[in-house]
Amino acid sequence: MRSELVYSAGLQVPNRFLLSTLAIKAVRRLHVTNTRVEETTNQVFSDVASGNYLQVTLPEVKTVPAVDSILTSPAV
């Protein structure tokens, strides 16, 4: 069942948003036209659960300027 595959993959990638991003990118790249998307998705989740595709890092967080400095700057 897919829920078991997702759970197993979630043990390898604990951030569920990162797991979903990883899965959809892998499905898009690995999908073959004449196969079902569900089969490709299941294969990706089983690969992630077995330890493949684990060179994933979170993107660096960009700092956002403070709202006060934006509001107090003079309009040009």
mmJSON file of the N, C-alpha and C atoms, coordinates in Angstrom:
{"data_MODEL":{"atom_site":{
"group_PDB":["ATOM","ATOM","ATOM","ATOM","ATOM","ATOM","ATOM","ATOM","ATOM","ATOM","ATOM","ATOM","ATOM","ATOM","ATOM","ATOM","ATOM","ATOM","ATOM","ATOM","ATOM","ATOM","ATOM","ATOM","ATOM","ATOM","ATOM","ATOM","ATOM","ATOM","ATOM","ATOM","ATOM","ATOM","ATOM","ATOM","ATOM","ATOM","ATOM","ATOM","ATOM","ATOM","ATOM","ATOM","ATOM","ATOM","ATOM","ATOM","ATOM","ATOM","ATOM","ATOM","ATOM","ATOM","ATOM","ATOM","ATOM","ATOM","ATOM","ATOM","ATOM","ATOM","ATOM","ATOM","ATOM","ATOM","ATOM","ATOM","ATOM","ATOM","ATOM","ATOM","ATOM","ATOM","ATOM","ATOM","ATOM","ATOM","ATOM","ATOM","ATOM","ATOM","ATOM","ATOM","ATOM","ATOM","ATOM","ATOM","ATOM","ATOM","ATOM","ATOM","ATOM","ATOM","ATOM","ATOM","ATOM","ATOM","ATOM","ATOM","ATOM","ATOM","ATOM","ATOM","ATOM","ATOM","ATOM","ATOM","ATOM","ATOM","ATOM","ATOM","ATOM","ATOM","ATOM","ATOM","ATOM","ATOM","ATOM","ATOM","ATOM","ATOM","ATOM","ATOM","ATOM","ATOM","ATOM","ATOM","ATOM","ATOM","ATOM","ATOM","ATOM","ATOM","ATOM","ATOM","ATOM","ATOM","ATOM","ATOM","ATOM","ATOM","ATOM","ATOM","ATOM","ATOM","ATOM","ATOM","ATOM","ATOM","ATOM","ATOM","ATOM","ATOM","ATOM","ATOM","ATOM","ATOM","ATOM","ATOM","ATOM","ATOM","ATOM","ATOM","ATOM","ATOM","ATOM","ATOM","ATOM","ATOM","ATOM","ATOM","ATOM","ATOM","ATOM","ATOM","ATOM","ATOM","ATOM","ATOM","ATOM","ATOM","ATOM","ATOM","ATOM","ATOM","ATOM","ATOM","ATOM","ATOM","ATOM","ATOM","ATOM","ATOM","ATOM","ATOM","ATOM","ATOM","ATOM","ATOM","ATOM","ATOM","ATOM","ATOM","ATOM","ATOM","ATOM","ATOM","ATOM","ATOM","ATOM","ATOM","ATOM","ATOM","ATOM","ATOM","ATOM","ATOM","ATOM","ATOM","ATOM","ATOM","ATOM","ATOM","ATOM","ATOM","ATOM","ATOM"],
"id":[1,2,3,4,5,6,7,8,9,10,11,12,13,14,15,16,17,18,19,20,21,22,23,24,25,26,27,28,29,30,31,32,33,34,35,36,37,38,39,40,41,42,43,44,45,46,47,48,49,50,51,52,53,54,55,56,57,58,59,60,61,62,63,64,65,66,67,68,69,70,71,72,73,74,75,76,77,78,79,80,81,82,83,84,85,86,87,88,89,90,91,92,93,94,95,96,97,98,99,100,101,102,103,104,105,106,107,108,109,110,111,112,113,114,115,116,117,118,119,120,121,122,123,124,125,126,127,128,129,130,131,132,133,134,135,136,137,138,139,140,141,142,143,144,145,146,147,148,149,150,151,152,153,154,155,156,157,158,159,160,161,162,163,164,165,166,167,168,169,170,171,172,173,174,175,176,177,178,179,180,181,182,183,184,185,186,187,188,189,190,191,192,193,194,195,196,197,198,199,200,201,202,203,204,205,206,207,208,209,210,211,212,213,214,215,216,217,218,219,220,221,222,223,224,225,226,227,228],
"type_symbol":["N","C","C","N","C","C","N","C","C","N","C","C","N","C","C","N","C","C","N","C","C","N","C","C","N","C","C","N","C","C","N","C","C","N","C","C","N","C","C","N","C","C","N","C","C","N","C","C","N","C","C","N","C","C","N","C","C","N","C","C","N","C","C","N","C","C","N","C","C","N","C","C","N","C","C","N","C","C","N","C","C","N","C","C","N","C","C","N","C","C","N","C","C","N","C","C","N","C","C","N","C","C","N","C","C","N","C","C","N","C","C","N","C","C","N","C","C","N","C","C","N","C","C","N","C","C","N","C","C","N","C","C","N","C","C","N","C","C","N","C","C","N","C","C","N","C","C","N","C","C","N","C","C","N","C","C","N","C","C","N","C","C","N","C","C","N","C","C","N","C","C","N","C","C","N","C","C","N","C","C","N","C","C","N","C","C","N","C","C","N","C","C","N","C","C","N","C","C","N","C","C","N","C","C","N","C","C","N","C","C","N","C","C","N","C","C","N","C","C","N","C","C","N","C","C","N","C","C"],
"label_atom_id":["N","CA","C","N","CA","C","N","CA","C","N","CA","C","N","CA","C","N","CA","C","N","CA","C","N","CA","C","N","CA","C","N","CA","C","N","CA","C","N","CA","C","N","CA","C","N","CA","C","N","CA","C","N","CA","C","N","CA","C","N","CA","C","N","CA","C","N","CA","C","N","CA","C","N","CA","C","N","CA","C","N","CA","C","N","CA","C","N","CA","C","N","CA","C","N","CA","C","N","CA","C","N","CA","C","N","CA","C","N","CA","C","N","CA","C","N","CA","C","N","CA","C","N","CA","C","N","CA","C","N","CA","C","N","CA","C","N","CA","C","N","CA","C","N","CA","C","N","CA","C","N","CA","C","N","CA","C","N","CA","C","N","CA","C","N","CA","C","N","CA","C","N","CA","C","N","CA","C","N","CA","C","N","CA","C","N","CA","C","N","CA","C","N","CA","C","N","CA","C","N","CA","C","N","CA","C","N","CA","C","N","CA","C","N","CA","C","N","CA","C","N","CA","C","N","CA","C","N","CA","C","N","CA","C","N","CA","C","N","CA","C","N","CA","C","N","CA","C","N","CA","C","N","CA","C","N","CA","C","N","CA","C","N","CA","C"],
"label_alt_id":[null,null,null,null,null,null,null,null,null,null,null,null,null,null,null,null,null,null,null,null,null,null,null,null,null,null,null,null,null,null,null,null,null,null,null,null,null,null,null,null,null,null,null,null,null,null,null,null,null,null,null,null,null,null,null,null,null,null,null,null,null,null,null,null,null,null,null,null,null,null,null,null,null,null,null,null,null,null,null,null,null,null,null,null,null,null,null,null,null,null,null,null,null,null,null,null,null,null,null,null,null,null,null,null,null,null,null,null,null,null,null,null,null,null,null,null,null,null,null,null,null,null,null,null,null,null,null,null,null,null,null,null,null,null,null,null,null,null,null,null,null,null,null,null,null,null,null,null,null,null,null,null,null,null,null,null,null,null,null,null,null,null,null,null,null,null,null,null,null,null,null,null,null,null,null,null,null,null,null,null,null,null,null,null,null,null,null,null,null,null,null,null,null,null,null,null,null,null,null,null,null,null,null,null,null,null,null,null,null,null,null,null,null,null,null,null,null,null,null,null,null,null,null,null,null,null,null,null],
"label_comp_id":["MET","MET","MET","ARG","ARG","ARG","SER","SER","SER","GLU","GLU","GLU","LEU","LEU","LEU","VAL","VAL","VAL","TYR","TYR","TYR","SER","SER","SER","ALA","ALA","ALA","GLY","GLY","GLY","LEU","LEU","LEU","GLN","GLN","GLN","VAL","VAL","VAL","PRO","PRO","PRO","ASN","ASN","ASN","ARG","ARG","ARG","PHE","PHE","PHE","LEU","LEU","LEU","LEU","LEU","LEU","SER","SER","SER","THR","THR","THR","LEU","LEU","LEU","ALA","ALA","ALA","ILE","ILE","ILE","LYS","LYS","LYS","ALA","ALA","ALA","VAL","VAL","VAL","ARG","ARG","ARG","ARG","ARG","ARG","LEU","LEU","LEU","HIS","HIS","HIS","VAL","VAL","VAL","THR","THR","THR","ASN","ASN","ASN","THR","THR","THR","ARG","ARG","ARG","VAL","VAL","VAL","GLU","GLU","GLU","GLU","GLU","GLU","THR","THR","THR","THR","THR","THR","ASN","ASN","ASN","GLN","GLN","GLN","VAL","VAL","VAL","PHE","PHE","PHE","SER","SER","SER","ASP","ASP","ASP","VAL","VAL","VAL","ALA","ALA","ALA","SER","SER","SER","GLY","GLY","GLY","ASN","ASN","ASN","TYR","TYR","TYR","LEU","LEU","LEU","GLN","GLN","GLN","VAL","VAL","VAL","THR","THR","THR","LEU","LEU","LEU","PRO","PRO","PRO","GLU","GLU","GLU","VAL","VAL","VAL","LYS","LYS","LYS","THR","THR","THR","VAL","VAL","VAL","PRO","PRO","PRO","ALA","ALA","ALA","VAL","VAL","VAL","ASP","ASP","ASP","SER","SER","SER","ILE","ILE","ILE","LEU","LEU","LEU","THR","THR","THR","SER","SER","SER","PRO","PRO","PRO","ALA","ALA","ALA","VAL","VAL","VAL"],
"label_asym_id":["A","A","A","A","A","A","A","A","A","A","A","A","A","A","A","A","A","A","A","A","A","A","A","A","A","A","A","A","A","A","A","A","A","A","A","A","A","A","A","A","A","A","A","A","A","A","A","A","A","A","A","A","A","A","A","A","A","A","A","A","A","A","A","A","A","A","A","A","A","A","A","A","A","A","A","A","A","A","A","A","A","A","A","A","A","A","A","A","A","A","A","A","A","A","A","A","A","A","A","A","A","A","A","A","A","A","A","A","A","A","A","A","A","A","A","A","A","A","A","A","A","A","A","A","A","A","A","A","A","A","A","A","A","A","A","A","A","A","A","A","A","A","A","A","A","A","A","A","A","A","A","A","A","A","A","A","A","A","A","A","A","A","A","A","A","A","A","A","A","A","A","A","A","A","A","A","A","A","A","A","A","A","A","A","A","A","A","A","A","A","A","A","A","A","A","A","A","A","A","A","A","A","A","A","A","A","A","A","A","A","A","A","A","A","A","A","A","A","A","A","A","A","A","A","A","A","A","A"],
"label_entity_id":["1","1","1","1","1","1","1","1","1","1","1","1","1","1","1","1","1","1","1","1","1","1","1","1","1","1","1","1","1","1","1","1","1","1","1","1","1","1","1","1","1","1","1","1","1","1","1","1","1","1","1","1","1","1","1","1","1","1","1","1","1","1","1","1","1","1","1","1","1","1","1","1","1","1","1","1","1","1","1","1","1","1","1","1","1","1","1","1","1","1","1","1","1","1","1","1","1","1","1","1","1","1","1","1","1","1","1","1","1","1","1","1","1","1","1","1","1","1","1","1","1","1","1","1","1","1","1","1","1","1","1","1","1","1","1","1","1","1","1","1","1","1","1","1","1","1","1","1","1","1","1","1","1","1","1","1","1","1","1","1","1","1","1","1","1","1","1","1","1","1","1","1","1","1","1","1","1","1","1","1","1","1","1","1","1","1","1","1","1","1","1","1","1","1","1","1","1","1","1","1","1","1","1","1","1","1","1","1","1","1","1","1","1","1","1","1","1","1","1","1","1","1","1","1","1","1","1","1"],
"label_seq_id":[1,1,1,2,2,2,3,3,3,4,4,4,5,5,5,6,6,6,7,7,7,8,8,8,9,9,9,10,10,10,11,11,11,12,12,12,13,13,13,14,14,14,15,15,15,16,16,16,17,17,17,18,18,18,19,19,19,20,20,20,21,21,21,22,22,22,23,23,23,24,24,24,25,25,25,26,26,26,27,27,27,28,28,28,29,29,29,30,30,30,31,31,31,32,32,32,33,33,33,34,34,34,35,35,35,36,36,36,37,37,37,38,38,38,39,39,39,40,40,40,41,41,41,42,42,42,43,43,43,44,44,44,45,45,45,46,46,46,47,47,47,48,48,48,49,49,49,50,50,50,51,51,51,52,52,52,53,53,53,54,54,54,55,55,55,56,56,56,57,57,57,58,58,58,59,59,59,60,60,60,61,61,61,62,62,62,63,63,63,64,64,64,65,65,65,66,66,66,67,67,67,68,68,68,69,69,69,70,70,70,71,71,71,72,72,72,73,73,73,74,74,74,75,75,75,76,76,76],
"pdbx_PDB_ins_code":[null,null,null,null,null,null,null,null,null,null,null,null,null,null,null,null,null,null,null,null,null,null,null,null,null,null,null,null,null,null,null,null,null,null,null,null,null,null,null,null,null,null,null,null,null,null,null,null,null,null,null,null,null,null,null,null,null,null,null,null,null,null,null,null,null,null,null,null,null,null,null,null,null,null,null,null,null,null,null,null,null,null,null,null,null,null,null,null,null,null,null,null,null,null,null,null,null,null,null,null,null,null,null,null,null,null,null,null,null,null,null,null,null,null,null,null,null,null,null,null,null,null,null,null,null,null,null,null,null,null,null,null,null,null,null,null,null,null,null,null,null,null,null,null,null,null,null,null,null,null,null,null,null,null,null,null,null,null,null,null,null,null,null,null,null,null,null,null,null,null,null,null,null,null,null,null,null,null,null,null,null,null,null,null,null,null,null,null,null,null,null,null,null,null,null,null,null,null,null,null,null,null,null,null,null,null,null,null,null,null,null,null,null,null,null,null,null,null,null,null,null,null,null,null,null,null,null,null],
"Cartn_x":[0.828,0.0,0.875,0.362,1.15,1.374,0.427,0.615,1.814,2.043,3.219,4.494,4.441,5.611,5.915,4.877,5.068,5.613,5.099,5.594,7.065,7.429,8.819,9.735,9.272,10.074,10.174,9.119,9.127,10.119,10.475,11.516,12.885,13.075,14.345,14.422,13.299,13.235,12.163,12.53,11.525,10.71,11.194,10.444,9.462,8.175,7.182,7.085,7.361,7.325,8.514,9.657,10.828,10.614,9.979,9.678,8.74,7.717,6.781,7.449,8.317,9.043,9.989,10.679,11.592,10.839,9.702,8.937,8.397,7.826,7.237,8.299,9.464,10.539,11.066,11.183,11.654,10.627,9.344,8.297,8.298,8.447,8.468,9.629,10.773,11.947,11.929,11.361,11.431,10.22,9.162,7.931,8.107,7.645,7.645,6.216,6.055,4.747,3.736,4.14,3.19,2.922,3.391,3.129,2.222,1.644,0.766,1.615,1.13,1.838,1.894,0.867,0.824,1.97,2.28,3.378,4.718,4.888,6.125,6.246,5.145,5.149,5.494,4.915,5.221,6.697,7.237,8.65,9.544,9.186,9.975,9.945,8.758,8.67,9.449,9.416,10.183,11.678,12.091,13.506,13.966,13.145,13.489,13.561,12.615,12.613,13.851,14.363,15.547,16.847,16.776,17.977,18.462,17.798,18.178,17.628,18.181,17.743,17.9,18.877,18.985,20.04,20.498,21.429,20.631,19.665,18.765,19.076,19.162,19.371,18.293,18.002,17.045,17.683,16.923,17.496,17.822,18.791,19.181,18.059,17.773,16.696,17.212,16.496,16.88,16.32,17.125,16.653,15.761,14.709,13.744,13.951,13.965,14.159,12.998,13.305,12.282,11.229,10.008,8.897,9.066,9.596,9.763,10.69,11.759,12.679,12.058,11.162,10.481,9.47,8.756,7.728,8.279,9.469,10.008,10.94,11.254,12.143,11.374,12.027,11.33,10.952,9.813,9.378,10.123,10.466,11.225,10.34],
"Cartn_y":[-1.179,0.0,1.247,2.31,3.515,4.14,4.022,4.635,4.029,2.734,2.097,2.613,2.824,3.356,4.782,5.586,6.971,6.992,6.131,6.068,5.661,4.643,4.187,5.272,5.978,7.068,8.219,8.434,9.491,9.235,8.0,7.685,8.124,8.112,8.537,10.062,10.694,12.152,12.658,13.092,13.431,14.681,15.575,16.77,16.393,16.404,15.921,16.808,18.096,18.979,18.715,18.448,18.085,16.735,15.812,14.504,14.641,15.459,15.612,16.299,17.284,17.945,16.971,16.194,15.19,14.171,13.712,12.692,13.206,14.396,14.884,15.189,15.68,15.928,14.625,13.604,12.31,11.66,11.787,11.204,11.886,13.188,13.905,13.482,13.226,12.835,11.367,10.503,9.067,8.501,9.285,8.753,8.434,7.247,6.807,6.949,7.394,7.747,6.604,5.395,4.285,3.584,4.127,3.518,4.426,3.868,4.659,5.518,6.702,7.609,6.993,6.256,5.622,4.636,3.894,2.929,3.652,4.729,5.51,6.102,6.606,7.185,6.144,4.964,3.888,3.504,3.472,3.125,4.182,5.442,6.52,6.415,6.192,6.076,4.858,3.759,2.592,2.844,3.586,3.934,4.857,5.827,6.733,5.958,5.042,4.248,3.362,2.91,2.049,2.845,4.165,4.976,5.693,5.555,6.304,7.716,8.623,10.018,10.751,10.401,11.046,12.136,12.628,13.747,15.041,15.173,16.318,17.206,18.495,19.452,20.527,21.117,22.21,23.44,24.207,25.428,26.438,27.286,28.304,29.326,29.701,30.651,32.06,32.788,34.162,35.09,36.066,37.027,38.056,38.41,39.377,40.69,41.805,43.079,43.36,44.069,44.391,45.304,45.148,45.933,47.401,47.712,49.104,49.87,49.24,49.946,50.181,49.34,49.526,50.674,50.737,51.751,53.139,53.219,54.514,55.096,54.338,54.875,55.872,56.944,57.97,57.455,57.893,57.511,58.331,57.715,58.421,58.697],
"Cartn_z":[0.0,0.0,0.0,-0.593,-0.676,0.69,1.604,2.92,3.642,3.452,4.049,3.396,2.078,1.379,1.819,1.974,2.418,3.838,4.697,6.072,6.093,5.308,5.261,4.709,3.684,3.123,4.114,4.883,5.89,7.002,7.227,8.213,7.715,6.403,5.816,5.683,5.329,5.169,6.126,7.325,8.331,8.014,7.175,6.812,5.703,5.988,5.023,3.792,3.933,2.777,1.855,2.442,1.655,0.978,1.673,1.089,-0.1,0.018,-1.098,-2.285,-2.024,-3.104,-3.79,-3.001,-3.538,-4.385,-3.888,-4.591,-5.918,-5.942,-7.185,-8.23,-7.793,-8.754,-9.332,-8.489,-8.972,-9.892,-9.562,-10.415,-11.771,-11.801,-13.081,-13.96,-13.343,-14.132,-14.538,-13.695,-13.957,-14.691,-14.814,-15.394,-16.878,-17.26,-18.648,-19.161,-20.379,-20.908,-20.863,-21.145,-21.235,-19.91,-18.817,-17.511,-16.695,-15.663,-14.794,-13.858,-13.57,-12.66,-11.267,-10.889,-9.572,-9.389,-10.455,-10.361,-10.206,-10.942,-10.817,-9.419,-8.895,-7.548,-6.508,-6.613,-5.671,-5.757,-6.965,-7.134,-6.484,-6.636,-6.033,-4.514,-3.937,-2.48,-1.971,-2.689,-2.246,-2.382,-3.411,-3.555,-2.429,-2.08,-0.982,0.33,0.54,1.77,1.866,0.718,0.741,0.832,0.727,0.917,-0.32,-1.437,-2.639,-2.546,-3.326,-3.395,-2.071,-1.268,0.039,0.101,-1.028,-1.017,-1.128,-0.238,-0.255,0.93,0.668,1.746,1.658,2.779,2.795,2.17,1.421,0.843,1.934,1.652,2.621,2.753,3.968,4.232,3.966,3.12,2.813,3.879,4.247,5.242,4.564,5.231,4.717,5.454,4.735,5.435,6.375,7.435,8.419,7.794,8.238,7.701,8.053,9.228,9.659,8.704,8.25,7.356,5.987,5.584,4.309,4.423,5.524,5.698,5.962,6.58,6.945,5.89,4.842,3.818,2.948,2.543,1.754,0.371,-0.106,-1.437,-2.473,-3.549,-4.585,-5.765],
"occupancy":[1.0,1.0,1.0,1.0,1.0,1.0,1.0,1.0,1.0,1.0,1.0,1.0,1.0,1.0,1.0,1.0,1.0,1.0,1.0,1.0,1.0,1.0,1.0,1.0,1.0,1.0,1.0,1.0,1.0,1.0,1.0,1.0,1.0,1.0,1.0,1.0,1.0,1.0,1.0,1.0,1.0,1.0,1.0,1.0,1.0,1.0,1.0,1.0,1.0,1.0,1.0,1.0,1.0,1.0,1.0,1.0,1.0,1.0,1.0,1.0,1.0,1.0,1.0,1.0,1.0,1.0,1.0,1.0,1.0,1.0,1.0,1.0,1.0,1.0,1.0,1.0,1.0,1.0,1.0,1.0,1.0,1.0,1.0,1.0,1.0,1.0,1.0,1.0,1.0,1.0,1.0,1.0,1.0,1.0,1.0,1.0,1.0,1.0,1.0,1.0,1.0,1.0,1.0,1.0,1.0,1.0,1.0,1.0,1.0,1.0,1.0,1.0,1.0,1.0,1.0,1.0,1.0,1.0,1.0,1.0,1.0,1.0,1.0,1.0,1.0,1.0,1.0,1.0,1.0,1.0,1.0,1.0,1.0,1.0,1.0,1.0,1.0,1.0,1.0,1.0,1.0,1.0,1.0,1.0,1.0,1.0,1.0,1.0,1.0,1.0,1.0,1.0,1.0,1.0,1.0,1.0,1.0,1.0,1.0,1.0,1.0,1.0,1.0,1.0,1.0,1.0,1.0,1.0,1.0,1.0,1.0,1.0,1.0,1.0,1.0,1.0,1.0,1.0,1.0,1.0,1.0,1.0,1.0,1.0,1.0,1.0,1.0,1.0,1.0,1.0,1.0,1.0,1.0,1.0,1.0,1.0,1.0,1.0,1.0,1.0,1.0,1.0,1.0,1.0,1.0,1.0,1.0,1.0,1.0,1.0,1.0,1.0,1.0,1.0,1.0,1.0,1.0,1.0,1.0,1.0,1.0,1.0,1.0,1.0,1.0,1.0,1.0,1.0],
"B_iso_or_equiv":[0.0,0.0,0.0,0.0,0.0,0.0,0.0,0.0,0.0,0.0,0.0,0.0,0.0,0.0,0.0,0.0,0.0,0.0,0.0,0.0,0.0,0.0,0.0,0.0,0.0,0.0,0.0,0.0,0.0,0.0,0.0,0.0,0.0,0.0,0.0,0.0,0.0,0.0,0.0,0.0,0.0,0.0,0.0,0.0,0.0,0.0,0.0,0.0,0.0,0.0,0.0,0.0,0.0,0.0,0.0,0.0,0.0,0.0,0.0,0.0,0.0,0.0,0.0,0.0,0.0,0.0,0.0,0.0,0.0,0.0,0.0,0.0,0.0,0.0,0.0,0.0,0.0,0.0,0.0,0.0,0.0,0.0,0.0,0.0,0.0,0.0,0.0,0.0,0.0,0.0,0.0,0.0,0.0,0.0,0.0,0.0,0.0,0.0,0.0,0.0,0.0,0.0,0.0,0.0,0.0,0.0,0.0,0.0,0.0,0.0,0.0,0.0,0.0,0.0,0.0,0.0,0.0,0.0,0.0,0.0,0.0,0.0,0.0,0.0,0.0,0.0,0.0,0.0,0.0,0.0,0.0,0.0,0.0,0.0,0.0,0.0,0.0,0.0,0.0,0.0,0.0,0.0,0.0,0.0,0.0,0.0,0.0,0.0,0.0,0.0,0.0,0.0,0.0,0.0,0.0,0.0,0.0,0.0,0.0,0.0,0.0,0.0,0.0,0.0,0.0,0.0,0.0,0.0,0.0,0.0,0.0,0.0,0.0,0.0,0.0,0.0,0.0,0.0,0.0,0.0,0.0,0.0,0.0,0.0,0.0,0.0,0.0,0.0,0.0,0.0,0.0,0.0,0.0,0.0,0.0,0.0,0.0,0.0,0.0,0.0,0.0,0.0,0.0,0.0,0.0,0.0,0.0,0.0,0.0,0.0,0.0,0.0,0.0,0.0,0.0,0.0,0.0,0.0,0.0,0.0,0.0,0.0,0.0,0.0,0.0,0.0,0.0,0.0],
"pdbx_formal_charge":[null,null,null,null,null,null,null,null,null,null,null,null,null,null,null,null,null,null,null,null,null,null,null,null,null,null,null,null,null,null,null,null,null,null,null,null,null,null,null,null,null,null,null,null,null,null,null,null,null,null,null,null,null,null,null,null,null,null,null,null,null,null,null,null,null,null,null,null,null,null,null,null,null,null,null,null,null,null,null,null,null,null,null,null,null,null,null,null,null,null,null,null,null,null,null,null,null,null,null,null,null,null,null,null,null,null,null,null,null,null,null,null,null,null,null,null,null,null,null,null,null,null,null,null,null,null,null,null,null,null,null,null,null,null,null,null,null,null,null,null,null,null,null,null,null,null,null,null,null,null,null,null,null,null,null,null,null,null,null,null,null,null,null,null,null,null,null,null,null,null,null,null,null,null,null,null,null,null,null,null,null,null,null,null,null,null,null,null,null,null,null,null,null,null,null,null,null,null,null,null,null,null,null,null,null,null,null,null,null,null,null,null,null,null,null,null,null,null,null,null,null,null,null,null,null,null,null,null],
"auth_seq_id":[1,1,1,2,2,2,3,3,3,4,4,4,5,5,5,6,6,6,7,7,7,8,8,8,9,9,9,10,10,10,11,11,11,12,12,12,13,13,13,14,14,14,15,15,15,16,16,16,17,17,17,18,18,18,19,19,19,20,20,20,21,21,21,22,22,22,23,23,23,24,24,24,25,25,25,26,26,26,27,27,27,28,28,28,29,29,29,30,30,30,31,31,31,32,32,32,33,33,33,34,34,34,35,35,35,36,36,36,37,37,37,38,38,38,39,39,39,40,40,40,41,41,41,42,42,42,43,43,43,44,44,44,45,45,45,46,46,46,47,47,47,48,48,48,49,49,49,50,50,50,51,51,51,52,52,52,53,53,53,54,54,54,55,55,55,56,56,56,57,57,57,58,58,58,59,59,59,60,60,60,61,61,61,62,62,62,63,63,63,64,64,64,65,65,65,66,66,66,67,67,67,68,68,68,69,69,69,70,70,70,71,71,71,72,72,72,73,73,73,74,74,74,75,75,75,76,76,76],
"auth_comp_id":["MET","MET","MET","ARG","ARG","ARG","SER","SER","SER","GLU","GLU","GLU","LEU","LEU","LEU","VAL","VAL","VAL","TYR","TYR","TYR","SER","SER","SER","ALA","ALA","ALA","GLY","GLY","GLY","LEU","LEU","LEU","GLN","GLN","GLN","VAL","VAL","VAL","PRO","PRO","PRO","ASN","ASN","ASN","ARG","ARG","ARG","PHE","PHE","PHE","LEU","LEU","LEU","LEU","LEU","LEU","SER","SER","SER","THR","THR","THR","LEU","LEU","LEU","ALA","ALA","ALA","ILE","ILE","ILE","LYS","LYS","LYS","ALA","ALA","ALA","VAL","VAL","VAL","ARG","ARG","ARG","ARG","ARG","ARG","LEU","LEU","LEU","HIS","HIS","HIS","VAL","VAL","VAL","THR","THR","THR","ASN","ASN","ASN","THR","THR","THR","ARG","ARG","ARG","VAL","VAL","VAL","GLU","GLU","GLU","GLU","GLU","GLU","THR","THR","THR","THR","THR","THR","ASN","ASN","ASN","GLN","GLN","GLN","VAL","VAL","VAL","PHE","PHE","PHE","SER","SER","SER","ASP","ASP","ASP","VAL","VAL","VAL","ALA","ALA","ALA","SER","SER","SER","GLY","GLY","GLY","ASN","ASN","ASN","TYR","TYR","TYR","LEU","LEU","LEU","GLN","GLN","GLN","VAL","VAL","VAL","THR","THR","THR","LEU","LEU","LEU","PRO","PRO","PRO","GLU","GLU","GLU","VAL","VAL","VAL","LYS","LYS","LYS","THR","THR","THR","VAL","VAL","VAL","PRO","PRO","PRO","ALA","ALA","ALA","VAL","VAL","VAL","ASP","ASP","ASP","SER","SER","SER","ILE","ILE","ILE","LEU","LEU","LEU","THR","THR","THR","SER","SER","SER","PRO","PRO","PRO","ALA","ALA","ALA","VAL","VAL","VAL"],
"auth_asym_id":["A","A","A","A","A","A","A","A","A","A","A","A","A","A","A","A","A","A","A","A","A","A","A","A","A","A","A","A","A","A","A","A","A","A","A","A","A","A","A","A","A","A","A","A","A","A","A","A","A","A","A","A","A","A","A","A","A","A","A","A","A","A","A","A","A","A","A","A","A","A","A","A","A","A","A","A","A","A","A","A","A","A","A","A","A","A","A","A","A","A","A","A","A","A","A","A","A","A","A","A","A","A","A","A","A","A","A","A","A","A","A","A","A","A","A","A","A","A","A","A","A","A","A","A","A","A","A","A","A","A","A","A","A","A","A","A","A","A","A","A","A","A","A","A","A","A","A","A","A","A","A","A","A","A","A","A","A","A","A","A","A","A","A","A","A","A","A","A","A","A","A","A","A","A","A","A","A","A","A","A","A","A","A","A","A","A","A","A","A","A","A","A","A","A","A","A","A","A","A","A","A","A","A","A","A","A","A","A","A","A","A","A","A","A","A","A","A","A","A","A","A","A","A","A","A","A","A","A"],
"auth_atom_id":["N","CA","C","N","CA","C","N","CA","C","N","CA","C","N","CA","C","N","CA","C","N","CA","C","N","CA","C","N","CA","C","N","CA","C","N","CA","C","N","CA","C","N","CA","C","N","CA","C","N","CA","C","N","CA","C","N","CA","C","N","CA","C","N","CA","C","N","CA","C","N","CA","C","N","CA","C","N","CA","C","N","CA","C","N","CA","C","N","CA","C","N","CA","C","N","CA","C","N","CA","C","N","CA","C","N","CA","C","N","CA","C","N","CA","C","N","CA","C","N","CA","C","N","CA","C","N","CA","C","N","CA","C","N","CA","C","N","CA","C","N","CA","C","N","CA","C","N","CA","C","N","CA","C","N","CA","C","N","CA","C","N","CA","C","N","CA","C","N","CA","C","N","CA","C","N","CA","C","N","CA","C","N","CA","C","N","CA","C","N","CA","C","N","CA","C","N","CA","C","N","CA","C","N","CA","C","N","CA","C","N","CA","C","N","CA","C","N","CA","C","N","CA","C","N","CA","C","N","CA","C","N","CA","C","N","CA","C","N","CA","C","N","CA","C","N","CA","C","N","CA","C","N","CA","C","N","CA","C","N","CA","C","N","CA","C"],
"pdbx_PDB_model_num":[1,1,1,1,1,1,1,1,1,1,1,1,1,1,1,1,1,1,1,1,1,1,1,1,1,1,1,1,1,1,1,1,1,1,1,1,1,1,1,1,1,1,1,1,1,1,1,1,1,1,1,1,1,1,1,1,1,1,1,1,1,1,1,1,1,1,1,1,1,1,1,1,1,1,1,1,1,1,1,1,1,1,1,1,1,1,1,1,1,1,1,1,1,1,1,1,1,1,1,1,1,1,1,1,1,1,1,1,1,1,1,1,1,1,1,1,1,1,1,1,1,1,1,1,1,1,1,1,1,1,1,1,1,1,1,1,1,1,1,1,1,1,1,1,1,1,1,1,1,1,1,1,1,1,1,1,1,1,1,1,1,1,1,1,1,1,1,1,1,1,1,1,1,1,1,1,1,1,1,1,1,1,1,1,1,1,1,1,1,1,1,1,1,1,1,1,1,1,1,1,1,1,1,1,1,1,1,1,1,1,1,1,1,1,1,1,1,1,1,1,1,1,1,1,1,1,1,1]
}}}
